[in-house]
Amino acid sequence: MKTFLIILGVLFLLFLGSQLYLYKSSNNIEGYPYTVLTTFEGFEVRKYEASLFTSVKLDTDSYKEASRKGFSILGGYIFGKNEKKEQISMTSPVAMSLDEEITMLFLVPKKFTKESLPKPENAKIQFIETPEKRMAAISFSGWASDKKIAKYKLALRTLLDKNGMKHSNKFSVLGYNPPYEILFRKNEIIVELD
């Protein structure tokens, strides 16, 4: 029994160490740049920089299905399914619009322009340039799901109404962690403010 507990303890420490390493590694990748303008109870107002994204529209409103399909398409592109067979660095977060048809977006690393990006093999992939935006954001931990997304979307809408802040009603979910990170998961719901 003592040997079993020692082995269990060592395995737990290895797991915890690997999760801390993965968390630190994922925090060192390029992200969607923003400045916090105001912090309210429960949410923030941020100014996001103008940015370039790769995107794909998906014919589903299910987060789980869109995650799987979208990541397969956009992940394939950045891992070399393009005319130059060029690998493009992963960025964070992965964004998904919360419309009837979900659009998944990957931030393009700053070193690329729309013109310098290699042409995708998959014709569904589009490049989208977004202007500077003022957004409201609410955070939640753990694994994102349709139920959690609906809960925090409603919470953000309620907080914005309470504070008299008008918004576009076009919400997105941001996921910051790769699938192999189990601990320290972070997600956000964002919406553009008027």
Secondary structure as UniProt FT lines:
FT   HELIX           2..26
FT   TURN            27..28
FT   STRAND          34..40
FT   TURN            41..42
FT   STRAND          43..48
FT   STRAND          51..58
FT   HELIX           63..78
FT   TURN            79..80
FT   TURN            83..84
FT   STRAND          94..97
FT   STRAND          102..107
FT   TURN            110..111
FT   TURN            114..116
FT   TURN            123..124
FT   STRAND          126..130
FT   STRAND          133..141
FT   HELIX           146..162
FT   TURN            163..164
FT   STRAND          167..175
FT   TURN            179..180
FT   STRAND          186..193
//
